[in-house]
Amino acid sequence: MEVIWAREDASGATARDVSRALSADRDLAHTTVMTVLDRLAKKGFLRRERDGRAWRYRPAASREGYVAELMLGALNETGDRDAALAHFVRSVSSDEIDVLRQALDGLTSSGKEPPS
C-alpha cells in the first residue's frame, strides 16, 4: 500500500512498478507482489483496471481515509466509545488538540453534525 500511496501521479501502478519500487528493500518474487496486489484488490483496498496484459492498481482510499477507518473500527471494538475517545484525547499533543478543535469547529460552522 505504501508504494501505491507514494505514487505522485494518479495513473496508478502495475505489479511490475511495485516490484521495482520494492526491489531496493526486499528480495520478493514478482509473483508474490502480484498475489498480494490481487488480494488487496479483492479485499477492496485497491481498485484495478486492465492496462494491456497487466493490471493497473490505484488505492481505493487515501492513507488518511484508511487510517480513519481503522480508528473507527477500533472505537467500535470498545464497549465505551466515550471513554475510549476521552483517553485518546488525553494522549495527544497540544498541536493535535488544535487540529481536532479546528476540524470540529469546521463541522459545526458548516451546519454539519458530526456522525454519531
CYANA upper distance limits for C-alpha pairs under 8 A (distance plus 0.5 A):
  1 MET  CA      5 TRP  CA      6.51
  1 MET  CA     59 PRO  CA      8.05
  2 GLU  CA      6 ALA  CA      6.42
  3 VAL  CA      7 ARG  CA      7.09
  3 VAL  CA     18 VAL  CA      6.89
  3 VAL  CA     21 ALA  CA      7.42
  3 VAL  CA     22 LEU  CA      8.32
  4 ILE  CA     12 GLY  CA      7.38
  4 ILE  CA     13 ALA  CA      7.07
  4 ILE  CA     18 VAL  CA      7.96
  4 ILE  CA     57 TYR  CA      8.10
  4 ILE  CA     58 ARG  CA      7.12
  4 ILE  CA     59 PRO  CA      7.09
  5 TRP  CA     59 PRO  CA      7.21
  5 TRP  CA     62 SER  CA      7.68
  5 TRP  CA     63 ARG  CA      7.31
  7 ARG  CA     12 GLY  CA      7.65
  7 ARG  CA     13 ALA  CA      8.31
 10 ALA  CA     58 ARG  CA      8.14
 11 SER  CA     56 ARG  CA      8.43
 11 SER  CA     58 ARG  CA      8.01
 12 GLY  CA     56 ARG  CA      6.38
 12 GLY  CA     57 TYR  CA      5.70
 12 GLY  CA     58 ARG  CA      5.17
 12 GLY  CA     59 PRO  CA      8.40
 13 ALA  CA     17 ASP  CA      6.13
 13 ALA  CA     18 VAL  CA      7.12
 13 ALA  CA     56 ARG  CA      5.73
 13 ALA  CA     57 TYR  CA      5.71
 13 ALA  CA     58 ARG  CA      7.26
 14 THR  CA     18 VAL  CA      6.91
 14 THR  CA     54 ALA  CA      7.22
 14 THR  CA     55 TRP  CA      6.33
 14 THR  CA     56 ARG  CA      5.08
 14 THR  CA     57 TYR  CA      6.54
 15 ALA  CA     19 SER  CA      6.54
 15 ALA  CA     30 HIS  CA      7.98
 15 ALA  CA     33 VAL  CA      6.85
 15 ALA  CA     34 MET  CA      6.08
 15 ALA  CA     37 LEU  CA      7.72
 15 ALA  CA     54 ALA  CA      8.27
 15 ALA  CA     55 TRP  CA      7.78
 15 ALA  CA     56 ARG  CA      8.01
 15 ALA  CA     57 TYR  CA      8.43
 16 ARG  CA     20 ARG  CA      6.66
 16 ARG  CA     30 HIS  CA      7.72
 17 ASP  CA     21 ALA  CA      6.73
 18 VAL  CA     22 LEU  CA      6.67
 18 VAL  CA     33 VAL  CA      7.83
 19 SER  CA     23 SER  CA      6.46
 19 SER  CA     28 LEU  CA      7.96
 19 SER  CA     30 HIS  CA      6.58
 19 SER  CA     33 VAL  CA      6.86
 20 ARG  CA     24 ALA  CA      8.16
 22 LEU  CA     26 ARG  CA      6.32
 22 LEU  CA     27 ASP  CA      8.39
 22 LEU  CA     28 LEU  CA      8.30
 23 SER  CA     27 ASP  CA      6.42
 23 SER  CA     28 LEU  CA      7.57
 28 LEU  CA     32 THR  CA      7.05
 28 LEU  CA     33 VAL  CA      7.62
 29 ALA  CA     33 VAL  CA      7.23
 30 HIS  CA     34 MET  CA      6.79
 31 THR  CA     35 THR  CA      6.61
 32 THR  CA     36 VAL  CA      6.74
 33 VAL  CA     37 LEU  CA      6.64
 34 MET  CA     38 ASP  CA      6.58
 35 THR  CA     39 ARG  CA      6.69
 36 VAL  CA     40 LEU  CA      6.63
 37 LEU  CA     41 ALA  CA      6.66
 37 LEU  CA     46 LEU  CA      8.16
 37 LEU  CA     57 TYR  CA      8.31
 38 ASP  CA     42 LYS  CA      6.72
 39 ARG  CA     43 LYS  CA      6.65
 40 LEU  CA     44 GLY  CA      6.81
 40 LEU  CA     45 PHE  CA      5.75
 40 LEU  CA     46 LEU  CA      6.24
 41 ALA  CA     45 PHE  CA      6.12
 41 ALA  CA     46 LEU  CA      4.88
 41 ALA  CA     47 ARG  CA      6.22
 41 ALA  CA     48 ARG  CA      7.30
 42 LYS  CA     46 LEU  CA      8.29
 44 GLY  CA     60 ALA  CA      7.25
 45 PHE  CA     59 PRO  CA      6.77
 45 PHE  CA     60 ALA  CA      5.79
 45 PHE  CA     61 ALA  CA      7.65
 46 LEU  CA     57 TYR  CA      6.71
 46 LEU  CA     58 ARG  CA      6.06
 46 LEU  CA     59 PRO  CA      5.01
 46 LEU  CA     60 ALA  CA      5.29
 46 LEU  CA     61 ALA  CA      8.41
 47 ARG  CA     57 TYR  CA      6.14
 47 ARG  CA     58 ARG  CA      5.72
 47 ARG  CA     59 PRO  CA      6.55
 47 ARG  CA     60 ALA  CA      6.07
 48 ARG  CA     55 TRP  CA      6.57
 48 ARG  CA     56 ARG  CA      5.87
 48 ARG  CA     57 TYR  CA      4.94
 48 ARG  CA     58 ARG  CA      6.76
 49 GLU  CA     55 TRP  CA      6.01
 49 GLU  CA     56 ARG  CA      5.88
 49 GLU  CA     57 TYR  CA      7.31
 50 ARG  CA     54 ALA  CA      6.44
 50 ARG  CA     55 TRP  CA      5.11
 50 ARG  CA     56 ARG  CA      6.62
 51 ASP  CA     55 TRP  CA      6.03
 51 ASP  CA     56 ARG  CA      6.45
 61 ALA  CA     65 GLY  CA      6.25
 61 ALA  CA     66 TYR  CA      6.58
 62 SER  CA     66 TYR  CA      6.65
 63 ARG  CA     67 VAL  CA      6.70
 64 GLU  CA     68 ALA  CA      6.60
 65 GLY  CA     69 GLU  CA      6.77
 66 TYR  CA     70 LEU  CA      6.86
 67 VAL  CA     71 MET  CA      6.71
 68 ALA  CA     72 LEU  CA      6.70
 69 GLU  CA     73 GLY  CA      6.56
 70 LEU  CA     74 ALA  CA      6.69
 71 MET  CA     75 LEU  CA      6.75
 72 LEU  CA     76 ASN  CA      6.73
 73 GLY  CA     77 GLU  CA      7.00
 74 ALA  CA     78 THR  CA      7.45
 75 LEU  CA     81 ARG  CA      6.27
 75 LEU  CA     84 ALA  CA      7.46
 75 LEU  CA     85 LEU  CA      8.38
 76 ASN  CA     81 ARG  CA      7.69
 78 THR  CA     84 ALA  CA      7.71
 80 ASP  CA     84 ALA  CA      6.86
 81 ARG  CA     85 LEU  CA      6.55
 82 ASP  CA     86 ALA  CA      6.61
 83 ALA  CA     87 HIS  CA      6.59
 84 ALA  CA     88 PHE  CA      6.61
 85 LEU  CA     89 VAL  CA      6.65
 86 ALA  CA     90 ARG  CA      6.77
 87 HIS  CA     91 SER  CA      6.97
 88 PHE  CA     92 VAL  CA      7.19
 89 VAL  CA     97 ILE  CA      7.82
 92 VAL  CA     96 GLU  CA      6.47
 92 VAL  CA     97 ILE  CA      7.13
 93 SER  CA     97 ILE  CA      6.75
 94 SER  CA     98 ASP  CA      6.79
 95 ASP  CA     99 VAL  CA      6.97
 96 GLU  CA    100 LEU  CA      6.74
 97 ILE  CA    101 ARG  CA      6.53
 98 ASP  CA    102 GLN  CA      6.61
 99 VAL  CA    103 ALA  CA      6.69
100 LEU  CA    104 LEU  CA      6.68
101 ARG  CA    105 ASP  CA      6.54
102 GLN  CA    106 GLY  CA      6.53
103 ALA  CA    107 LEU  CA      6.89
104 LEU  CA    108 THR  CA      6.83
104 LEU  CA    114 PRO  CA      8.36
105 ASP  CA    109 SER  CA      6.45
106 GLY  CA    110 SER  CA      6.59
107 LEU  CA    111 GLY  CA      7.02
107 LEU  CA    112 LYS  CA      5.71
107 LEU  CA    113 GLU  CA      6.92
107 LEU  CA    114 PRO  CA      7.15
108 THR  CA    112 LYS  CA      6.27
108 THR  CA    113 GLU  CA      6.91
108 THR  CA    114 PRO  CA      8.39
